[in-house]
Amino acid sequence: MIIKQYKTSLAFGVLLLIASVVFAQQAYAGDGFFSNFKKFNKHTYVGPFDISGHSKKEAKEKLLMDFSGLEQNMLVQLIVQDDQVDVPADIVSFDPDATLNQVKNGNDNSLVASASREGLRTVMKQNFNSLTFNEDEVEKIASQIEMQLQSGIMPQQVYIANFIPELYEQKQVIASAEYKVDGLAKGLRLLMEDLDGLEIQPNTSFSFREYLEGKESASATDLQMTIMASLLYKAALQTNWIMDERNISTELPLGVEPGFEAAINRKLNLDFIFTNPNQTVFTIRAKWTGSQLELSIEGLPFVHRYDTEVESITKYDPKTVIRYSAFVSAGAIEIVDKGKKGMEVAVKRNVMLNGSLEEIEDVSIDFYAPQPIIERHSLEKVVERVPDSNVDSNSGNADGNSSTNGSTDNPSNSANSSTGSSDGNSSNGNNSGSSTGSGSSSTGSGSFTGSGSGNNGSSSGNGSSNSNGSGGKDDVKYDYDKGGNLIEVDKNGNPID
């Protein structure tokens, strides 16, 4: 009986011990054997994955599936200036057990990821062959990848220059532009002085007009600002900077290269804005050599090379605009404006990597409209006289006989004259001959007689013709109607039916 009571007491004590262990585990889900049956509290997250209401065993099964999907969609990029390389998924792994062992109930928790050092070293060597990495540098990059993957959010970017600045020992001139000018005006000089030494910070935008506010160079004209902004724009196209705002004028400023204008107009609120997407600082340098204004950009060299060029220039002839004025003499034309040809400029950029063409980018198509030729004409029309089709001013009906052993160079002609008469003698060379003729008109008569000596030959003839002489009340004049047809008009210019 005593033995039976002892066994009962012993069993009760064991149960009491087990119960104590269970109660002790209430605050630590995930520890020990019974944790497989304990569910995580509300709002318990591992990275972006919710494991609330799951036991440790269920949470591990869920994370295995979540991690598998995360690895398939993983996007981690190693970036050196303008070049970026994707880290292969097979050199990165996620550990669900280590992740669950550090989970705190009701909190946001980090993932546990690991990156293969050997695999990372191979990737960096293959893609950044111009750079060398020691073991400590590979360790720094691997640790940074693991830390950024704790959130489980994609994509992740690792800027190598931030962790290994020794890769770049000095800055270089990476872009430049020139503007030919013999003398430097005050406005350009002030702009040059303010831009020289300007630092373009990482991941920041730069506004040309905003930068000049409050500076003495703000007194420069819009044209001078346009010249300087155009130089900066041309140099910026040789980098991977992003052009946020760029405008052109109605007419290309003298000396600015077609395709590379960046107009500044304060009345129209036109600005030049760009963004530096890199993690490094760039410095603007500006100077005047006595014959040209030079602007350059200094910074860490890019992996790519950016070759910008004008692909095509198309010219357009101007049209003519006619204005009428009472102050212009009849038949006269005054040129008010000689006009100017229009132009369309297409610019492209070749992106080169290790001497090979990687991409062709369309940069811009600039169009400058042609300026018309402006002429001023008289309001008074010039009336054109057209002779009657029945009138032959050279000759009438004629018949005559001629005989010669050679040739007659100057045959005789008969002519009509309004009034008067004339006689004359003429001789040409050694030729001889005689010519007589007479003619008549409705308003007058005239005669001409002439003789000459020559080798041999004679010619005679007579003729008559009728024509309307000038000064008659029934004079007929001619003009053109709107369709371009020839019509008869009276002396007042009115059409005659």
Stockholm file with secondary structure:
# STOCKHOLM 1.0

chainA/1-497         MIIKQYKTSLAFGVLLLIASVVFAQQAYAGDGFFSNFKKFNKHTYVGPFDISGHSKKEAKEKLLMDFSGLEQNMLVQLIVQDDQVDVPADIVSFDPDATLNQVKNGNDNSLVASASREGLRTVMKQNFNSLTFNEDEVEKIASQIEMQLQSGIMPQQVYIANFIPELYEQKQVIASAEYKVDGLAKGLRLLMEDLDGLEIQPNTSFSFREYLEGKESASATDLQMTIMASLLYKAALQTNWIMDERNISTELPLGVEPGFEAAINRKLNLDFIFTNPNQTVFTIRAKWTGSQLELSIEGLPFVHRYDTEVESITKYDPKTVIRYSAFVSAGAIEIVDKGKKGMEVAVKRNVMLNGSLEEIEDVSIDFYAPQPIIERHSLEKVVERVPDSNVDSNSGNADGNSSTNGSTDNPSNSANSSTGSSDGNSSNGNNSGSSTGSGSSSTGSGSFTGSGSGNNGSSSGNGSSNSNGSGGKDDVKYDYDKGGNLIEVDKNGNPID
#=GR chainA/1-497 SS CHHHHHHHHHHHHHHHHHHHHHHHTTTCTTSSGGGGTCBCCSSCEETTEECTTCBHHHHHHHHHHHHHHHHHTCCEEEEETTEEEECCGGGEEECHHHHHHTCCTTSEECCCEEECHHHHHHHHHHHCTTSCCCHHHHHHHHHHHHHHGGGCCSCEEEEHHHHCGGGCCSCEEEEEEEEECSSCCHHHHHHHHHHTTCEECTTEEEEHHHHHTTSGGGGSCHHHHHHHHHHHHHHHTTTTCEEEECCCCSSCCTTSCTTCCCCCBTTTTBCCEEEECSSSCEEEEEEECSSEEEEEEEESCCSEEEEEEEEEEEEECCCEEEEEETTSCTTCEEEEECCBCEEEEEEEEEEEETTEEEEEEEEEEEEECCBCEEEEEESSCCCCCCCCTTCCSSCCSCBCCEECSSCCSSCCCCCCCSSCCEECCCCCTTCCEEEEEEEECSSCEEEEEEEECCSSCEECCBCCCCCCCTTCTTCCEEEECTTSCEEEECTTSCBCC
#=GC SS_cons         CHHHHHHHHHHHHHHHHHHHHHHHTTTCTTSSGGGGTCBCCSSCEETTEECTTCBHHHHHHHHHHHHHHHHHTCCEEEEETTEEEECCGGGEEECHHHHHHTCCTTSEECCCEEECHHHHHHHHHHHCTTSCCCHHHHHHHHHHHHHHGGGCCSCEEEEHHHHCGGGCCSCEEEEEEEEECSSCCHHHHHHHHHHTTCEECTTEEEEHHHHHTTSGGGGSCHHHHHHHHHHHHHHHTTTTCEEEECCCCSSCCTTSCTTCCCCCBTTTTBCCEEEECSSSCEEEEEEECSSEEEEEEEESCCSEEEEEEEEEEEEECCCEEEEEETTSCTTCEEEEECCBCEEEEEEEEEEEETTEEEEEEEEEEEEECCBCEEEEEESSCCCCCCCCTTCCSSCCSCBCCEECSSCCSSCCCCCCCSSCCEECCCCCTTCCEEEEEEEECSSCEEEEEEEECCSSCEECCBCCCCCCCTTCTTCCEEEECTTSCEEEECTTSCBCC
//
